[in-house]
Amino acid sequence: FPVLDQKVDVKPAELKMASQVVDSMTDDFNPDRYHDDYQEQLPELIQAKLEGGEAFTTEEQPQELDETEDVSDLLAKLEASVKAR
């Protein structure tokens, strides 16, 4: 953006007002105010995987890959896959 290379004239009153706005919106960070759902659910997910069960359900299982299948026309297969959805 070429405009970022231009010099900007800021009046002292504008700078003071901008500083006041930022100061009024600033607060000390208190991590106790936030709850981390991810860290809470992660051990449950790991335990479910360790027990051999499904950690979550999926609607659709991926198709098995046939390693003997010719992959020379990959683009056509990708297009067909997209159209099938």
PyMOL commands that set and color helices and strands:
alter all, ss='L'
color gray80, all
select helices_A, chain A and resi 2-5+12-25+31-33+37-50+74-84
alter helices_A, ss='H'
color red, helices_A
deselect
rebuild
show_as cartoon
